[in-house]
Amino acid sequence: MHVTSKPAILYFGTPVVVVSTINEDGSANLAPMSSVFWLGWRCVLGLDASSKTTQNLLRTGECVLNLPSEENVAAVDRLAMTTGSNPVPQLKAARGYRFEPGKFGLSGFSAAPSETVAPPRVLECPVQLEATLAATHGLAEDHGVLRGLVKIFEVRIQRVHVDEALLVPGQPNRIDPGRWRPLIMSFQKFYGLKAEELHGSRLSSVPEEAYRSPESIGAK
């Protein structure tokens, strides 16, 4: 039986992304987030307007979207409740966040140079997407209290780095979903995916190449 409910948040489950950006002093910032989705070679990110990642992305127009697997969960969790902003924004301070300038050292992740953007990639993440900012939008602009608190970023993927263990054998441009074990955030808790396919998919009868974005053909 269904009942009317008012959950504080509606995070029903999305993949975790560790976003790397460049600070004003040239150092790197890392931030885990999960308000994200992809269409073609475009990605949409929802970020706190006061966060260091937001400031860096607006200033430089570049980032790397590092996709952790289930195996990276401990490192991702070490980044939780930290911010690269000093002083800590009021809303984050009220939630217990603390300033941390050395995100790579804290997490145990290793920095790897990118090829098309300045922010580094996270070596341990099986998927790394170099990206540039395409557009910025507001969220809840129709609400007097919420207006300005969240920024929506549309980024364009420039280069994709994938652990070859995730690829379909003999097909360097196709990822095997049966091998990819993304880290999932659902209502503030970490989850993974079952290794087995749950049910046959009629949609999978359409070749993946039928969805290829023209942007991926001309990517750097």
Phi, psi and omega per residue, in radians:
M1 nan 2.321 3.105
H2 -1.501 2.518 3.052
V3 -2.247 2.764 3.065
T4 -1.311 2.309 -3.080
S5 -2.389 2.675 3.092
K6 -2.256 1.254 3.115
P7 -1.056 2.581 3.119
A8 -1.138 -0.586 3.117
I9 -2.352 2.777 -3.122
L10 -2.145 0.896 3.139
Y11 -1.646 1.478 -3.031
F12 -1.436 0.017 3.064
G13 2.219 1.915 3.100
T14 -2.489 2.760 -3.141
P15 -1.189 2.589 3.080
V16 -1.452 2.438 3.063
V17 -2.232 2.347 3.021
V18 -1.793 1.944 -3.062
V19 -1.618 2.200 3.048
S20 -1.863 2.352 3.119
T21 -2.423 3.043 -3.123
I22 -1.908 2.243 3.086
N23 -1.341 2.983 -3.125
E24 -1.042 -0.574 -3.101
D25 -1.525 0.089 3.114
G26 1.612 -0.131 3.088
S27 -1.339 2.902 -3.094
A28 -1.760 2.512 3.050
N29 -2.013 2.495 3.070
L30 -2.124 2.434 3.126
A31 -2.547 2.111 3.039
P32 -1.380 2.458 3.105
M33 -2.690 2.926 -3.122
S34 -2.525 0.149 3.050
S35 -1.567 1.497 -2.951
V36 -2.659 2.575 2.946
F37 -2.727 2.771 -3.080
W38 -2.057 2.570 2.950
L39 -2.440 2.008 -3.066
G40 1.053 -2.280 3.097
W41 -1.805 0.469 3.019
R42 -1.959 2.612 3.106
C43 -2.345 2.502 3.112
V44 -2.017 2.226 -3.103
L45 -2.079 2.390 3.025
G46 -1.908 2.054 -3.037
L47 -2.295 2.573 3.023
D48 -0.982 2.233 -3.092
A49 -1.108 -0.396 -3.105
S50 -1.607 -0.029 -3.031
S51 -1.317 2.747 3.108
K52 -1.150 -0.639 3.108
T53 -1.047 -0.752 3.112
T54 -1.071 -0.828 -3.140
Q55 -1.065 -0.766 -3.123
N56 -1.156 -0.725 -3.115
L57 -1.157 -0.697 3.103
L58 -1.157 -0.626 -3.083
R59 -1.360 -0.734 -3.025
T60 -1.780 -0.465 -3.108
G61 1.275 0.346 -3.099
E62 -2.411 2.653 3.061
C63 -2.856 2.958 2.950
V64 -2.184 2.277 3.093
L65 -1.709 1.846 -3.113
N66 -1.712 2.128 -3.087
L67 -1.740 1.898 3.139
P68 -1.366 2.685 3.026
S69 -1.720 3.127 3.102
E70 -0.990 -0.557 -3.094
E71 -1.197 -0.326 -3.103
N72 -1.630 0.133 -2.971
V73 -1.046 -0.706 -3.097
A74 -1.130 -0.735 3.127
A75 -1.129 -0.720 3.101
V76 -1.093 -0.737 -3.093
D77 -1.154 -0.504 3.115
R78 -1.175 -0.361 3.101
L79 -1.458 -0.256 -3.093
A80 -1.102 2.570 3.080
M81 1.146 0.406 3.056
T82 -2.156 2.741 3.110
T83 -2.514 2.607 3.064
G84 -1.524 0.033 -3.140
S85 -1.550 2.294 3.104
N86 -2.359 1.997 0.135
P87 -1.285 2.820 3.121
V88 -1.157 2.245 3.107
P89 -0.931 2.543 -3.019
Q90 -0.956 -0.795 -3.097
L91 -1.133 -0.690 3.123
K92 -1.239 -0.652 3.111
A93 -1.067 -0.676 3.133
A94 -1.151 -0.394 3.135
R95 -1.683 0.048 3.056
G96 1.672 0.211 3.119
Y97 -1.255 2.712 3.089
R98 -2.325 2.696 3.120
F99 -1.291 2.312 3.108
E100 -2.493 1.888 -3.121
P101 -1.390 -0.440 -3.053
G102 -1.803 1.290 -3.039
K103 -1.198 -0.657 3.122
F104 -1.128 -0.794 3.139
G105 -1.105 -0.710 -3.132
L106 -1.129 -0.780 -3.051
S107 -1.343 -0.526 -3.011
G108 1.571 0.011 3.066
F109 -1.247 2.740 3.116
S110 -1.946 2.432 3.116
A111 -1.517 2.391 3.075
A112 -2.219 2.431 -3.105
P113 -1.131 2.469 3.041
S114 -1.513 2.980 -3.071
E115 -1.909 -0.397 -3.084
T116 -2.189 -0.192 -3.134
V117 -2.347 2.883 -3.099
A118 -1.354 -0.683 -3.122
P119 -1.055 2.512 -3.140
P120 -1.357 2.778 3.008
R121 -1.534 2.793 3.043
V122 -1.677 1.937 -2.996
L123 -1.000 -0.692 -3.036
E124 -1.300 -0.305 -3.137
C125 -1.346 2.272 -3.068
P126 -1.142 -0.393 3.132
V127 -2.259 2.311 3.141
Q128 -2.351 2.161 -3.058
L129 -2.056 1.906 3.065
E130 -1.337 2.365 -3.005
A131 -2.543 2.707 3.050
T132 -2.170 2.654 -3.088
L133 -1.285 2.259 3.127
A134 -1.864 -0.632 -3.105
A135 -2.831 2.715 3.103
T136 -2.241 2.374 -3.115
H137 -2.307 2.756 3.029
G138 -1.591 2.851 3.063
L139 -2.195 2.477 3.129
A140 0.995 0.689 3.121
E141 -1.156 -0.255 3.141
D142 -1.555 0.029 -3.082
H143 -2.018 2.145 -3.046
G144 -1.043 -0.608 -3.105
V145 -1.478 -0.702 -3.053
L146 -1.453 -0.322 -3.080
R147 -0.987 2.232 3.076
G148 1.550 -0.076 -3.084
L149 -1.475 -0.402 -3.095
V150 -2.281 2.445 3.052
K151 -1.950 2.424 3.061
I152 -1.878 2.123 -3.115
F153 -1.925 2.294 2.969
E154 -1.797 2.083 -3.138
V155 -2.039 2.663 -3.140
R156 -1.845 2.157 3.138
I157 -1.273 2.252 -3.115
Q158 -1.767 -0.648 -3.117
R159 -2.667 2.460 -3.123
V160 -2.012 2.217 3.052
H161 -1.986 2.210 -3.065
V162 -2.293 2.352 3.001
D163 -1.033 2.163 -3.054
E164 -1.056 -0.321 3.103
A165 -1.172 -0.284 -3.137
L166 -1.570 -0.174 -3.045
L167 -1.454 2.619 2.999
V168 -1.162 2.228 -3.108
P169 -0.921 2.242 3.119
G170 1.422 -0.006 -3.133
Q171 -2.236 1.527 -3.030
P172 -1.149 -0.231 -3.120
N173 -1.906 0.324 -3.126
R174 -2.353 2.148 3.129
I175 -1.533 2.360 3.120
D176 -1.505 1.915 -3.108
P177 -1.093 -0.382 3.099
G178 -1.254 -0.304 3.136
R179 -1.751 -0.254 -3.069
W180 -1.599 2.072 -3.109
R181 -2.012 1.362 -3.080
P182 -1.196 2.635 3.027
L183 -1.444 2.218 -3.066
I184 -1.978 2.397 3.042
M185 -1.884 2.174 3.107
S186 -2.368 2.022 -3.121
F187 0.865 0.878 3.041
Q188 1.243 0.161 -3.140
K189 -2.113 2.628 -3.124
F190 -1.515 2.397 3.062
Y191 -2.441 2.948 3.060
G192 -2.222 -3.034 3.113
L193 -1.941 2.616 3.032
K194 -1.161 2.552 -3.123
A195 -1.224 -0.507 -3.076
E196 -1.530 2.543 3.044
E197 -1.164 2.304 -3.040
L198 -1.245 -0.689 -3.042
H199 -2.809 2.629 3.058
G200 -1.048 2.547 -3.084
S201 -2.076 2.099 3.080
R202 -1.128 -0.580 -3.129
L203 -1.080 -0.514 -3.102
S204 -1.214 -0.152 3.077
S205 -1.264 -0.287 3.079
V206 -1.463 2.158 -3.134
P207 -1.012 2.434 3.133
E208 -1.000 -0.595 -3.118
E209 -1.073 -0.366 3.117
A210 -1.166 -0.325 -3.128
Y211 -1.778 0.017 -3.048
R212 -1.030 2.257 3.099
S213 -1.371 2.437 3.055
P214 -0.978 -0.455 3.135
E215 -1.157 -0.557 -3.132
S216 -1.211 -0.498 3.138
I217 -1.203 -0.672 -3.110
G218 -1.698 0.203 -3.122
A219 -1.107 2.620 -3.096
K220 -1.124 nan nan
